[in-house]
Amino acid sequence: REGKGGVPVPLGGLIAGLTALRWGSLPVSPRLAGLSEGPGSVAVPASGSGSRAPCGAGARLAAALSRLAECAVLCAELQTYLIAGRDNQTRQIQDAVSNVEKHFGELCQIFAGYVRKTARLRDKADLLVNEIYAYAATETPNLKVGLKNFADEFSRLQDYRQAEVDRLEAKVVEPLKSYGTIVKLKRDDLKATLTAKNREAKQLSQLEKTRQRNPSDRHIISQAESELQRASLDATRTTRQLEETIDNFEKQKIKDIKNIFSEFITIEMLFHGKALEIYTAAYQNIQNIDENEDLEVFRSSLYPPDYQSRLDIVRANSKSPLQRTGSLRSSLKTVQISSSTTRKNEEEEEEEEDEEEEEEI
C-alpha cells in the first residue's frame, strides 16, 4: 500500500533493499529516499534523490532486518535439528532391520539344520527297520514274532517323524526364510528415505552457502529456499511412510516369532507324544517273547528229525543200572549152579563106572 505521498514498493524488493541497507552497501535511490512508514504500510517518497534514509527509519529497518536475520538463523537451526533427529530415527530403524536380518538368518540356518538331521535320523531308522526284519526271519518263532512286531511299531514311528520333518519345514523354516525378502524390501524403503534426507541436507547446505555468498540476491535465496522446502517435504513424507512401514514390520515380527516358536513346540509335542505311545507298544512286544519255548525249539534243532524217536525207543527198552546188576548176579548164580550140577553129575558117573569095574572083577 502507498505511504505518504509515495509510490508502492514490492515487499520482496523491500526485503532485498533492507538486507543491502544493513550491510551498508546500497546507496539510497530516489525511490528509497525519505522512507517513511504509514499505518499498516511501507512507502518511500519520490523526492530527495541521492540522499540516505532518515536515521529513525533506518534504525527501525535495521532492527527489522536483524529480526529477520535471526528468524532465518533460527529456521536454519531448526531445519538442522529436524534433519539430525530424522537421521537418528533412520539409524535406529536401520539397526533394527539389520538386527532382524542377522538373527533371523541364523535362526533359519539352525532350524534348517535341525530339520535335516531329523530327516537323516528317519533314514537311519528305516535302515534299522530293514535289518531287524532280515534278522527276525532267521530266528526262532517267538523271537521272530517279537522282533517283527517291534519293527512294525518302529517303522510306524518313522511315518510320524516324516510328518514332523514336513511340518517343521512348512511352519518354521519357510516363515524364517521369507524374512530375507521382507528385510530386502525394508532396506529399499530405508534407501529411499536416506536419499530424500541426503537431498534435504544438500539443499540446506546450498542455501547456507547462497546466503553467505549472495546475501543481497533475494531471488537466488528464494529459489534455494523453495528447493529446500520441496526436499524437506519429500524427506518428511518418506520418513513418515518409513515410520508406518517399520511399525507394521515390528508388529508383524513379534507376531511371527510367537507363531513360529508355538508351531515348533506343538509339532515336537505331537511327535514325542506319539513316540511315547509307539515305544510303549514296542517295549511290550519285546517283553512278550517266550525265552523257554524258543530255547526248546533251539535245542530240538540240534538233532536230526528221527533222533528223538530213536531215543525214546532206546529209553523204553533200556533198564535201570540196578536192574542190570541184579540180572548179572542172577546169571552168575545160574552159571555157578549149572557148573556145580555138572560136576556132581560127572562125579556120580565116575562112581558108577568104578562100581561097574569092581563088579566085573
Secondary structure, DSSP 8 states (H G I E B T S, - for coil): ---TTEEE--HHHHHHHHHHHHTT-----TTTTT-EEETTEEEEES--TT----HHHHHHHHHHHHHHHHHHHHHHHHHHHHHHHHHHHHHHHHHHHHHHHHHHHHHHHHHHHHHHHHHHHHHHHHHHHHHHHHHHTTS-HHHHHHHHHHHHHHHHHHHHHHHHHHHHIIIIIHHHHHHHHHHHHHHHHHHHHHHHHHHHHHHHHHHHHHHHH-TT-HHHHHHHHHHHHHHHHHHHHHHHHHHHHHHHHHHHHHHHHHHHHHHHHHHHHHHHHHHHHHHHHHHHHHHT--HHHHHHHHHHHTS-TTHHHHHHHHHHH---HHHHHHHHHHHHHHHHHHHHHHHHHHHHHHHHHHHHHHHH-
